[in-house]
Amino acid sequence: MGEMIRIPVGLIGFGSASRVFHAPVISATQGLELAAVVERHGDTASRLYPAVRVFRDAASLFDSGAVRLVVVATPNATHFDLARQALLTGHDVVVDKPFTSSYEEGRELSRLASSLARLLSVFQNRRWDGDFLTVRRLIESGILGRVTLFESRFDRYRPARRTSSWRETEGPGAGLLFDLGPHLIDQALVLFGLPEAVTADVRTERDDAVVDDAFDVVLHYPGIRAILRAGMLACDPAPRFRVQGTQGSYTKHGLDPQENALKAGGVPGSPGWGEEDESLWGTLATASAGGLIQKRTVRTEPGNYLRYYANVRDAIVGAAPLEVGPHDGCRVIRILELARESSRLRRTLEVKDEPSHG
């Protein structure tokens, strides 16, 4: 189907997120054409993609009529204004995570997109990490029994902050909670839905940190705790996933290989794409009727970020429902805000019924 469609895409911003994740995946998705890039300074986009039109500001892109789908991959504090302008000028829109800097901004964008009948999605590519696909399959298969504990984390070792990075500089939407938290929270919400309560500790650990660079977030569900963690001082990373249930456990180390492959110039969808080395496959432990514990490695599902943009393409032409909509983005922001408030107050906060998005 993708071969019969041509949807021109304009990418706003050409920092690391665009160069590593968006541009290569868009270019490799049948039916999508990377037609334009907004790069305020420099010529990186034109060197990497010579056929692409380069604009120096977003307004020129919006007025050009050159694209149908706009992808906002700029610093978090700019997401709301740029996505709003894109919607108002008649474009479908993808916004990089974490969607917006506040829940109210997310709700406003959601209402606007609905009133204009435009597609609005949040870039949650890590729903298509191979390790998460494997965890989801194991949980849904029932082999673990009733899940009681879900641990998910991103551990890094970066003892000095990057002073040139907006993510590590004071400002709206900065800090590790808003950088990696959206991935961890979105995955938990996909598996278990909205929690009953949130307990969080959001903090700085590095000597030169000026914004949060570590967090622990606990999502409370009936009979389940989902523990989400990230930090920058992990010389020896803990398991990426650990899931415990009444009939078994699954433990997985290592990170999905797609990010490193993209950084190395790999082409999404090429032979072997998203496949993980067998040495990194996770371990499944299950108990027999007699109480004997059996362990075996479980092949990690191949990851595939192409599936995100292929779904956006299909949703634009009405061939499939949108898998990651603005409601998903709003729920993540809501949990992020509760996590910050929980940490500030040092107490558990209830997650109240979701208000209508209008």
Secondary structure, DSSP 8 states (H G I E B T S, - for coil): -GGG--EEEEEE--SHHIIIIIHHHHHHSTTEEEEEEE-SSSSHHHHH-TTSEEESSHHHHHHHT--SEEEE-S-GGGHHHHHHHHHHTT-EEEEETT--SSHHHHHHHHHHHHHHT--EEEE-GGGG-HHHHHHHHHHHHTTT-SEEEEEEEEE-B--S--TT-GGGSSSTT-SHHHHHHHHHHHHHHHHH-S-SEEEEEEE--STT-SS--EEEEEEEETTEEEEEEEESB-SS---SEEEEESSEEEEE-S--THHHHHHTT--TTSTTTT---GGG-EEEEEE-TTS-EEEEEE------THHHHHHHHHHHTTSS--SS-HHHHHHHHHHHHHHHHHHHHTS-EE--------
